Amino acid sequence: MADRPPSVDTLARSLAATGLPHPICVDVARAAIDAGAPDSAMERAVAYRRTLLTPVVNATGVLLHTNLGRAPLGHHQDPQAMTVEFDLTTGERGSRQTAVGQLFARLCGAEAAIVVNNNAAAVLLVVAALAAGRDVPVSRGESVEIGGSFRVPEVMEQSGARLIDIGTTNRTRLADYQKAIARADVDATMVLKVHPSNYRVEGFVEETSISELATLDVPVVADIGSGLIDSGCPWLDGPPPAWLAGEPAAVQSLAAGAALVTFSGDKLLGGPQAGIIAGRADLVEACLQHPLARALRPGGLVLSALQDTALTYLRKDAAATIPFWKMVATPVAELQQRAERVVAAISDAHPSAVAAPMKSLPGAGSAPGVTMPSFGVLLDGDHVESLRNGVRPVIARSRDQRTSLDLRSVDPADDELLIDALVAVS
Ligand SMILES: *Cc1c(COP(=O)(O)O)cnc(C)c1O
C-alpha cells in the first residue's frame, strides 16, 4: 500500500526551521500536497522566504543600486514616544515638518524646507501647489523619464498643470522661455527645470542655466534629482571627486536663483527614501497648505532617520558616518588590500582568483557615464547565480565566464561573509 501523504499540519511543522511563521508554512505545505509533491515543501518554503526582503552583500560596484534599496542606511530607534507633532515649548500640537525642515533649510541655505515621501512626490506637490490649472514651461531637453515611472509630462498631467514645451531636444535658450511666457494664451506661474539624471545629450547642446532662468518674471523650480547638498562637498577631506562634476547641488542651485529645489533623500544624500523641497518660505508654505501634502507626508521613522542624516551633514561628518559617502571616500589602496586579502583567503577554492582594478558607478541615475576607480576580485567561471543562492546572498557581476566582485560597494565588515560565500561556491 502506498504511503499516505503527510498531513498538512505535520508537513507545515517540518518547515519551522525556515523561520517562516506557521500560517505561511501551512500555505506552503498545502500547496505542495495539492501539487502531489509533498517532498517539494521545503524547497517551496525556502523559495518563499527568498521573496521576503533579504539583506545582501552588494558586490556589483553600483553604490546606489536601484534594486538594492539605493543608499544603504542603518537606523536605530527605540520604541519610544517622540515629538513628531508636538511642540515641547508650548506643550501643544506642532508640525512634523519643523524639526527636519529647519535642518534642511540650514543645510541648503534656504528660507524653509519640508519633507515628503520621495522626490517624485516632491515634484508633484510643488507643481500642484504652484501651478494647478495654470501653465509650466519645461525645456524639451528636460521632459524626461527617470527610473521607469517618473515621466515629467505625466507628473505634470497628474498635478493639474499644463506643460508648455520649450525649445528643442538639444538646445533651449532663455529667449525660448521669454517668448513662451509672453504669449497671450500662456499663463505661466513657474518654470520647471529638471536635471535629466540618467541620460545625457552630447554634441550640439545648449541648456538654460538657473541663473538665466532666474531673470524671468516667474519662480524657477529646479528638480535637481540626486540630492547632492553642496558641490564643494565640505564633508570630504580634499576636493570634490571628479565624477561629481555636472551633478547640480542644492546650495548652488538656490544661490543661482532657484526659488525652490526638490531632491531625493536616498541618492547622493545617502539617507532614507524621502523627497525634500527647499527654498522660498512662501512657496514652501503653499506646498504645505495643499491637500496633497497630507497624503504625501513621511512617517516618524523616516523623519527620524532623515534628521540623523541632516545632523551628520551639519557636523561635516558625512564621510565617516553615512554609508554611501564612506564607500565614496575609501581610498583605492585600501580596496586593493582588501581584495588581496580576499584572494588569499579563497585561493585554495579558487586558484584563478586575482585582485583586479575595477570601476564603480554612483548609480541611481546619478552622474551617468562616469565611474570611480575601484578594486575587487576577479575569478574564472560564472558564479553569479550560486552566489545569489547563499544564505546571505552576494550580488556579483559576470562577463565572458568570469565573475567580478567590486569591493567599493561592500561594507568591510562583510568581507568575511564574502569569503565564506566564495569558498562555498567553489
Ligand atoms: C530620481 C529622480 C526623481 C525621482 O525621485 P524619487 O526619489 O525616486 O521619487 C525625480 N527627478 C529627478 C531629476 C531624479 O533624478
The ligand as a MOL file (V3000), in Angstrom:
LIG
                    3D

  0  0  0     0  0            999 V3000
M  V30 BEGIN CTAB
M  V30 COUNTS 15 15 0 0 0
M  V30 BEGIN ATOM
M  V30 1 C 15.4580 60.2360 -9.1180 0
M  V30 2 C 14.7900 61.4260 -9.6480 0
M  V30 3 C 13.4240 61.6220 -9.4590 0
M  V30 4 C 12.5810 60.6320 -8.7280 0
M  V30 5 O 12.9570 60.6460 -7.3930 0
M  V30 6 P 12.3900 59.5300 -6.3730 0
M  V30 7 O 13.0080 59.9170 -5.0650 0
M  V30 8 O 12.8600 58.2240 -6.8900 0
M  V30 9 O 10.9180 59.6510 -6.3880 0
M  V30 10 C 12.8560 62.7700 -9.9520 0
M  V30 11 N 13.5920 63.6870 -10.6200 0
M  V30 12 C 14.9130 63.5420 -10.8180 0
M  V30 13 C 15.6660 64.5920 -11.5720 0
M  V30 14 C 15.5710 62.4040 -10.3370 0
M  V30 15 O 16.8850 62.2390 -10.5450 0
M  V30 END ATOM
M  V30 BEGIN BOND
M  V30 1 1 1 2
M  V30 2 1 2 3
M  V30 3 2 2 14
M  V30 4 1 3 4
M  V30 5 2 3 10
M  V30 6 1 4 5
M  V30 7 1 5 6
M  V30 8 2 6 7
M  V30 9 1 6 8
M  V30 10 1 6 9
M  V30 11 1 10 11
M  V30 12 2 11 12
M  V30 13 1 12 13
M  V30 14 1 12 14
M  V30 15 1 14 15
M  V30 END BOND
M  V30 END CTAB
M  END
